[in-house]
Amino acid sequence: MFTILKKIFSGKTYAAKPSAIIMESAATTTIEKNEDRAHWQQIDQTFTEMLLGVKSLVSGQISDHERSALATMHKQYLQTSLPEHLVPRLPAVIPKLMLALRDSDSNASDLADLLSGDVVLVSEVIQLANSAYYSRSQFYDSLEQAIVNIGFSGIRQIIVSAAMKPILNASSGHFNNIASTHLWDKSMYAGQLSDCAAKKLREDRFHAYLASLTMQSGMTMLNRELDKHFSPENAPRDRQFVDAMNCYALEISARISQQWQFPEAVSDALREQLATDDVAKMSKLGAIIFLADKQAKTKLLVKNGYLKTFDTDLTKHMPASMKTVFNDCEKQLDSNVE
């Protein structure tokens, strides 16, 4: 994906140079992989198009204004270490809760006591516990009751989701106001998909959930920058700009996860998304969050009328080992929400 950035800042376009001799079977595989990558890229571009509030992107020469905005974003967030004052802060109780959730001696009462000092967080946890994502027709009116019934695996997801909701669902500024609900809905659905797939594939469920939930944090930060460079009437529309912004956002998300002291596996999985879009070359965790990201984006794009003529069956672009898993997980989540 970083070749996109070279192309943008050089102002040149590069044509692919196929090798002179390729065996027919290898050529077929290459074509299939290129089709998969084009499909993934189209999903990413169209999702960012929706976040920007525009209805169509253009393919052409990136404008000087767009190039300047990207240069500023790069200098601000990527040229040096991520400035601490720009990184959203997690509630102070989260590190303590993370430790408690790893402690086999912790019980529901211990967790309830830790949370009780943060009234807003308690309210968010109970609200999420009663949402369609977690509740199975039972209503929880107390924190301890929710913890007992949902279990540690579910409750730690809810706690982290509740803590991150104000970050991902920030609505200050024109572009964040458009994007915030989409980013939150996408993060929640991708997190649930990742958790389900990780369980079936025997990967660390909490790492998968954390990585999927954190993936959009970088985009939230860049949306704030857009308001400094663009007016609502002059939103960026160039595909090269969108590709570069998506790359920046992923790297920023990985850096944010490090500053939040999330497990190293989380930032590693996020950076895998930059290194390749070939699922077969990713770790199991990287592949899970990649496919969950694309499936969640597709679901939201269809819901909001951005994919009317697009092939929404992603399984044909997935490795055989993942097709059944993600099909089953999607059906399971959709039946829970209905």
SVG drawing of the C-alpha trace seen along z (x, -y; Angstrom):
<svg xmlns="http://www.w3.org/2000/svg" viewBox="-36 -26 46 50">
<polyline fill="none" stroke="black" stroke-width="0.4" points="0.0,0.0 2.9,-2.4 3.5,-2.4 0.4,-4.5 2.1,-7.2 5.2,-7.2 2.9,-7.7 1.1,-10.6 4.0,-12.6 6.1,-12.1 3.2,-13.4 3.7,-10.5 1.7,-7.5 3.2,-4.0 2.0,-1.2 2.3,2.4 5.2,4.3 4.2,7.9 7.1,10.4 7.9,11.7 7.1,15.3 4.4,16.5 3.1,20.0 -0.7,20.2 -1.6,21.5 0.4,18.8 -1.1,16.2 -4.6,17.3 -3.7,17.1 -2.3,13.7 -5.4,12.5 -7.6,13.9 -5.5,12.2 -5.5,8.9 -9.3,9.2 -9.5,9.8 -7.3,6.7 -9.3,4.5 -12.4,5.7 -10.9,4.9 -9.7,1.5 -13.1,0.6 -14.7,1.3 -12.2,-0.9 -12.5,-3.7 -16.3,-3.6 -16.5,-3.5 -14.2,-6.6 -16.4,-8.2 -19.3,-7.7 -17.4,-9.1 -16.5,-12.2 -20.2,-12.7 -19.6,-12.6 -21.3,-10.4 -18.6,-9.8 -14.8,-9.9 -12.7,-10.9 -9.7,-9.3 -7.1,-11.8 -4.3,-14.0 -4.4,-14.8 -4.8,-18.5 -2.2,-20.7 -4.6,-21.4 -5.1,-17.7 -1.4,-17.0 -0.7,-19.8 -3.3,-18.4 -1.7,-15.0 1.7,-16.5 0.4,-18.3 -1.2,-15.1 2.0,-13.2 4.1,-15.8 1.7,-16.1 1.0,-12.4 3.6,-10.2 6.9,-12.1 7.7,-11.8 6.2,-9.9 2.5,-10.6 2.1,-13.7 0.6,-12.8 -1.7,-15.8 -3.4,-14.6 -4.1,-11.1 -7.5,-10.6 -7.3,-9.5 -8.9,-6.3 -10.7,-6.6 -8.2,-6.1 -10.1,-3.0 -9.4,-1.0 -5.8,0.1 -7.0,1.3 -9.9,3.2 -7.7,4.8 -5.5,6.2 -8.6,7.3 -10.0,9.1 -6.7,11.1 -6.8,12.0 -8.4,15.4 -9.4,14.5 -11.5,11.5 -15.2,11.8 -18.3,9.8 -18.3,7.8 -14.6,6.8 -15.3,5.5 -18.4,3.7 -16.5,1.9 -13.8,0.8 -16.3,-0.6 -18.6,-2.2 -16.4,-5.4 -17.1,-6.2 -20.9,-6.9 -20.8,-7.6 -18.9,-4.4 -21.3,-2.4 -24.3,-3.8 -22.6,-3.0 -21.8,0.6 -25.4,1.3 -26.7,-0.3 -24.4,1.9 -25.2,5.0 -28.9,4.5 -28.2,3.8 -29.0,6.3 -25.3,7.2 -25.2,8.7 -28.6,9.1 -30.6,12.3 -34.0,10.9 -32.9,10.5 -32.8,7.0 -30.0,6.0 -30.7,3.2 -27.5,3.5 -23.8,3.7 -23.2,6.7 -26.1,8.6 -24.8,7.8 -21.3,9.0 -22.6,12.3 -24.8,13.1 -22.6,12.0 -19.4,13.4 -15.8,12.1 -15.3,12.5 -18.3,10.5 -18.0,7.9 -14.5,7.0 -15.6,6.3 -18.4,4.2 -16.2,2.2 -13.6,1.4 -16.4,0.6 -18.1,-1.8 -14.7,-3.5 -14.0,-4.0 -17.4,-5.0 -16.8,-8.8 -13.6,-8.5 -15.0,-6.8 -18.4,-8.5 -17.0,-12.0 -19.1,-14.4 -17.3,-17.7 -16.6,-19.4 -18.3,-18.8 -16.4,-15.7 -16.5,-13.9 -20.2,-14.7 -20.8,-12.9 -18.5,-10.0 -18.9,-9.4 -22.0,-7.1 -20.7,-5.1 -17.3,-4.6 -18.9,-3.5 -21.4,-1.1 -18.6,0.3 -16.3,0.8 -18.9,2.6 -20.0,4.9 -16.4,5.7 -15.5,6.3 -18.3,8.8 -17.4,10.5 -13.7,10.7 -14.7,12.2 -16.9,14.8 -14.3,15.7 -11.5,15.8 -13.5,18.2 -14.1,20.6 -10.5,20.4 -9.0,20.6 -7.3,17.2 -7.2,14.8 -10.7,13.4 -9.9,10.3 -7.0,9.3 -9.2,9.7 -11.9,7.6 -9.5,4.9 -7.8,4.7 -11.1,4.3 -12.4,1.7 -9.1,-0.3 -8.8,-0.2 -10.9,-3.3 -9.3,-5.5 -6.8,-6.9 -9.5,-7.9 -11.3,-9.7 -8.2,-11.8 -7.7,-12.5 -11.3,-13.6 -10.5,-16.5 -7.7,-17.6 -10.1,-17.6 -12.0,-20.4 -8.9,-22.5 -8.2,-22.1 -11.6,-21.6 -15.0,-23.1 -18.2,-21.0 -18.6,-22.3 -15.1,-21.4 -14.6,-17.9 -11.7,-15.9 -12.8,-13.5 -9.6,-12.1 -9.1,-8.4 -5.3,-8.8 -6.1,-11.1 -8.5,-8.6 -6.0,-5.7 -3.3,-7.7 -5.6,-8.8 -6.6,-5.2 -3.0,-4.2 -2.2,-7.1 -5.2,-6.2 -4.1,-2.5 -0.6,-3.5 -2.0,-6.1 -4.4,-3.5 -1.4,-1.1 0.4,-3.9 -2.6,-4.8 -3.0,-1.2 0.7,-1.3 0.2,-4.5 -2.9,-3.0 -0.6,-0.1 -2.8,2.5 -1.1,5.9 1.6,5.8 -0.3,8.4 -3.0,5.7 -0.6,3.1 1.2,5.8 -2.1,7.0 -3.1,3.4 0.2,2.9 -0.2,6.1 -3.1,4.4 -0.5,1.9 2.0,4.5 -0.3,6.6 -3.8,7.0 -3.2,10.7 -5.0,12.6 -2.9,15.7 0.2,13.8 -1.2,12.5 -1.2,14.0 -4.4,15.6 -5.2,12.5 -4.4,10.1 -6.6,12.1 -9.5,12.1 -9.5,8.4 -9.0,7.7 -12.0,9.7 -14.1,8.5 -13.3,4.9 -14.3,5.5 -17.5,7.4 -18.6,4.7 -17.9,1.9 -19.9,3.7 -22.8,4.2 -22.9,0.5 -22.4,-0.6 -25.4,1.5 -27.5,0.2 -26.7,-3.4 -27.2,-3.0 -23.6,-3.2 -23.4,0.3 -26.2,0.8 -24.5,2.5 -21.6,4.0 -21.0,7.7 -21.6,8.0 -20.7,11.7 -17.2,11.4 -16.8,15.1 -15.6,15.7 -12.6,13.5 -11.8,15.3 -9.5,18.2 -11.4,21.5 -10.5,21.8 -12.3,18.5 -15.5,18.7 -17.6,20.9 -16.4,19.2 -17.4,15.7 -20.6,16.9 -21.6,18.5 -20.6,15.5 -22.5,13.1 -25.7,15.2 -25.2,15.5 -24.8,11.8 -27.6,10.8 -30.0,13.2 -29.0,11.7 -29.7,8.1 -33.0,8.8"/>
</svg>
